[in-house]
Each structure stands twice: as C-alpha cells, then as structure tokens.
Amino acid sequence: METRANPPSTTANNQDVFIWALYVLGGSDREIDVEDIYLKAFEMAPARLGWRTKPELPDYKKTSKALQSVEAKTHVGLVHKTHANARKLTASGVAWVEMYREVFEQVYSRGPVAAASTNVHEKRRKSLHESKAWKTWIKDGNLDLFKLSEALTCSPGSPVAIWKSRVEEVSRAGNVLQDKELIRFAEAISVFVKTEVEK
C-alpha cells in the first residue's frame, strides 16, 4: 500500500490528533473501535472537537471528518481499516508515529490543546480583541455601554436577557479556550450588565 504523510504539525490539527489517539489506545498492536478513537481524540483536544454550542460534548461529525481526511488525503497508508467500525495502525503508521513521538507528546500530551482557528470561540476572542471595548478595558479597566454593545453585537437598549446571553458566550469562550484574561473580561462585563443595564 502506498504511504503518503507529511510530518505532523507542531500545532494541533484534527488529523494528527486522530492518529495519536489511535496510537495511545494501542492501535499499533490491535484494532480499535472508531468510537473509542473519537472519544480519545476529543479528550486530547476538546476545544477542537467539541460541539459549537456545547463544547463539553464531543462532535462525532468533526472526528468522522478527520478520519475520512486521514484515510483519503493527509495520512494515506498509515491506518488500516480492519472493518467498518475499527482501525489499526499499519507498520508504516507505527513507524511514522514513533518517528515523531516527541512532537505528538509536545502538542497533545502536555496540557490543553488550543481551539481550531475556525472555532466559534476563537472567532469570538479575535473579534473581542479587535473591539474598542476590549482595548479600553485592557488599558484602564473601564467599560462603556456603547463600545460594549458594539463588541457584543447588541444595542445599548437590548433586553437584559440578550445582554446576559452575550456575557455567557464570552464566559464560555474564555473557559473553553482556557483564556484567563477573557474570563476576567466576562466577569467584568457581567458586573457591568448588573449595575448599568439591569438598573
């Protein structure tokens, strides 16, 4: 069988984490059920492989797509399909993983893996970092109703429920991304909403 695979990325990607999860589960010696691989990959990179609205839950569509890409495009010849619901690393796959074992351990086994750049939480963080409200808060700790409403894509006169929903989105992004600064920002805007919007 033809083998075709580039070295693993030094930043997380869904295809590499699938291969590493298969290896960690013992896929060099035995076949592993794809659902077990999906769960292990999610455990290693939850911010990349979780639901958009419920990031604490694994999104099987993302891991399934990663598997399809591994087999057809990015890691050809490294994984053997023993039957429809199980996979095992080929000899070439085992050699490839072991050749780059240090990279895998560095990226996936020493702390949380960052969210994908297309992840909704990463997009929210990027948008907030570019906002006037964020820049003002970082500079002097102050919040302004108009700047904040623009940053949170609502209006100053939006119902309290909308404001609370936006605060929750920021808080969730901070927690998923494990961004302490973003978590502090969420706490600050939560207090701001209680004192300035709910009054």
N, C-alpha and C positions, 0 to 999 in steps of 0.2 A: 504494500500500500504506500502511495506517495505521502511523504510528510512535508508539511509546509507551515511553519510558525516562526514569527519574529520573536526576539527576546521579549520577556514580559515588561510591561510598563512600570516605571518607577513611581507612578501614581496609580491609584486604583482604577480598574475598569472591570466591567461585568464578566467579560470572557475569562480574564485571568483568574478572578476570584472563583469562578466555576471550576476551573482546572485544579486550583489549590484546594478547594473544598473536597473535591473527589479524592485527591491525594491524601489529605488529612484523615478522611474517613476510611482509608485502607484500600482505595481503588487501584493501588499498584498490585495487590495480591488477589482481590476478589471483586465480583460485580457489586455495585451499589445502586440501590433504588434511586431513581431520579428525584423523587420527593425528598429523600434524605439529603441529597446533594443540594437541592433548592434551599432547604432549611439551614443547612450548614453555611451556605453562601450568604444567606440573609443574616445569620448570626454574626458573620465576619464583617459584613458591610450593610447594616440595616438602613443607613441613610440613602444608599444607592438602590436597594432592592425592596423597600417598603412601599406601601400604598401612598399615594399622593395626599389623601385626606386623613389617613390613619397610619402614620409612619411606623407605628409599633407592630403592624401586621405585615407579613411577607406577601409580596405581589408575585404570584406564580407566573404571571404573564411576562414579567421582566426576566425572571430566571429561565423561563422556557425560551424566550427570545435569545438569551445569552447562549443556551445550549445549541440552538439552531445555528447561530453565528459561529460557535466553536467548531461544529462539525462541517460546516459548508465553506467557511471563509478564513477564520483567523487562526485556528489551531488544527488544521487538517492533518489527519493521521495520528493524532495524539490520544484520541478517545475511541474505544471500541464499543459499538452498540451490541451488547450481548443479547438483548431482546428489547421490545418496545419501551419497557419501563426500567431498564437498568443499563448502567455504563461501567466500563473498566478502563483504566489507562493501558495503552499499548506499551510495548517495551520502549518504543521511541518516546512515548509520553512520559514514562517514568524517568528516562534519561534526561529529558528536557526539563522536567520539574526539578530534578536533583541538581542539574547544572546551574539552575537559577534559584535554588532553595533560599539563599541569603536574601535575594530580592523579595521573594514571597514573604518571608518572615518579617522583613523590614516593613513592608507595605500593609500586610494583613494581620500580623500576629503581635504587634506591639502597640496596642491602643486602637481607638476607634478610627474607622475609615471615613474619609470625607465624602460628602454627598456628591453626586454627579453634577457637573456644571449646568445640566439641563433640569436638574431637580427643582421643583417649585419652591422649596425653602431657600435654595441657593439663589434663585432669581429674586426672591423677596429680600434677602440680605443685600444683594447687589443694588437693588432699587433703593432700599433704605440708605445705604451708604452714599448714594449719589444725591439724596434729598437734602434740602435746606434745613429741615427739622433735625436730621441726624447731625449735620455739620455744626449747627448751633449748639445742640446738646453736648456734643463732644468737646466743643470749645469752652462753654461756660456752664453747662448743666441746666440751661433754661429751655423751656418748651413754649412754643407759640401755637395757638389754636389754628390759625390759618395755614402755617407751614406744616403742622402735624396732619391736618386734614388732607392736604395735598399729598404728603408722604404715604398716608394710609388709604389713599384713593376713596375718600368720602368727602362730605362737605361739613363745614362748621355746624350746620343745623341738622345734620343727620340724626336719626333716633339713637338713643343711648344703646339700644341693642346692636346697632350697626357698629358703633364705636367699640363696644365690648368684643364683638366678633373680630374686628381688626386687631385689637390688642391680643386676643387669643392666638391669632395667626402668627403674630410676631413672636409671642412666647413659645409657640410650638416650633417655629423655625429655630429659635435660639436653643431649645432643648435638643432637637434632632441633630443640629449641627454642632452641638456642644460648644456654643459660642458664648462665653461668659459676658462679654460686652453687650451682645444682643439681648441676653437675658436681663441684664441690668436696665437696658433701654425699655424693654417690655414692662418691667416693674415700674419704671419712672412714668411711662405713659399711662399705665393702669391707675396710678395715683392721680395723675393729671386729669384723667377722664372722670374719676370720682369727685374731684374737687372743682373742676371747671366745666364739665359737660353735664353732670348729673344734678348740679345745684339748681 
